[in-house]
Amino acid sequence: MTPDTHRSRINGILIVDPDHPGTRGNYVMLETPPGEWSVQIQRVEHESRIHLDIETDDIPAEVARLEKLGATVDRRLERWVVMRAPSGQRFCVVRVQRAGFEKDANSWN
């Protein structure tokens, strides 16, 4: 990889339910095979929907790449960034979460 290269891949699908009681704060983890996408139920304050998490080894670079594709930053948090697709759908850019990232992630310049 060159110094300007970063990697990313879809980490998981979050099924958003504002009325779900949650088992760990605002999240309920569903069991999935090792190395596969994570599936979580998350309690939120906004309308119910599904969103994706994108894991990356360089959050600022991935956010910049996605902004060039038309996404916008909704909120910058300590460990992740909430973004919106041009359609208005929220998604998050997070640090690497799952095993196999080095092998399976897409490389971007």
VOLOKOL-386583 format. One record per residue (C-alpha): x, y, z. Coordinates in steps of 0.5 Angstrom, whole numbers, plus 2048, in hexadecimal, padded with zeros to 3 digits. Layout:
! VOLOKOL-386583
XYZ ...
! end
This chain:
! VOLOKOL-386583
800800800 8028077FF 80280C804 7FC80F801 7F8809801 7F3807806 7EE801806 7E7800808 7E17FA808 7DA7FA80A 7DB7F7812 7D37F6813 7CC7F8813 7C87FB819 7C17FA819 7BF80081C 7B9800821 7B7806826 7B380182A 7B87FB82B 7BA7FB833 7C17F9831 7C67F5834 7CC7F9835 7CA800835 7C780282E 7C97FB82B 7C77F482A 7CC7F0827 7CA7EA822 7CE7E4822 7D27E381B 7D77DE819 7DE7E181A 7E17E5815 7DA7E7812 7D67ED812 7D47EF819 7CC7F081A 7CA7F5820 7C37F8822 7C47FF824 7C0804828 7C080B825 7BC811826 7BA81281E 7B680E81A 7B7807819 7BB804814 7C1800812 7C8803811 7CF80080F 7D5801813 7DB80180E 7E27FF812 7E8803810 7F0803812 7EF80B811 7E980E813 7EB815810 7ED812809 7E680E809 7E281480B 7E5818805 7E5813800 7DD812802 7DC81A802 7DF81A7FA 7D98157F9 7D48197FB 7D3817803 7D381D808 7D681C810 7D081C814 7D481C81B 7DB81B81D 7DC817823 7E2814827 7E380E824 7DE80E81D 7DB813818 7D4813817 7D281480F 7CC81580B 7CC812804 7C98177FF 7C2813800 7C3815807 7C480E80A 7C980F810 7CF80A810 7D580A815 7DD80A813 7E0806819 7E780381A 7E97FC818 7E47F781C 7E57F0819 7EA7EB818 7EC7EB811 7ED7F280F 7F47F280C 7F27EC807 7EA7EE805 7EA7F6805 7EA7FA7FF 7F07FF7FE 7EF8067FC 7F380C7FA 
! end
